[in-house]
Amino acid sequence: MPPTPQTASPAATADLDQLQGTWIAVSGRRSARFRVTGREFAFEFLDGDAYTGSFRLDAETSPKHMDMKVKTGPLAARGKVALCIYHLDGDTLRWCPTDPGCGFRLTRFPSVDDDRYYCLVFRRDGLPPAGNGRPIDSMETVWARFEYEVRCGPGSGPPVRAEGKRADHEHRRCR
């Protein structure tokens, strides 16, 4: 059983401090947002379900464990615990849950493309992506870029105005 708040290890306390704030999924099968405030969480798949609840960490295992007790969300998940694994590396969080209440925890990270699991990679919201020094795009901008790449091919981006809205002209590769 994971440590209680009174017996949390120094590593779990450090991870808890580092988890605080909002995280945006940058890789995985579904777009999502994850917010941590104290020991409470709010998790939202941007195309559907949202969950809230509390969690406990065990940072002494490999991979590290996060037990998330669902308070609100889909009826089938309420009151159940999702047994998750996680890895923190600076402002990047790799996280993979199992279904709430299943009683099973993964022992290693599957590929983010494995359709049996919702393994996601998050970046702290509002931080610059690695290397280019500009803030992370809003989800609206990310989705607009994705829609353009589906229509026009990878790397085509959409033309985007500074406030994140699409420009009024078509991208030259889409004509």
Secondary structure, 3 states (H helix, E strand, C coil): CCCCHHHCCHHHHHHHHHHCEEEEEEECCCCEEEEEECCEEEEEECCCCEEEEEEEEECCCCCEEEEEEEEECCCCCCCCEEEEEEEEECCEEEEECCCCCCCCCCCCCCCCCCCCCCCEEEEECCCCCCCCCCCCCCHHHHHHHHHHHHHHCCCCCCCECCCCCECCCCCHHHC
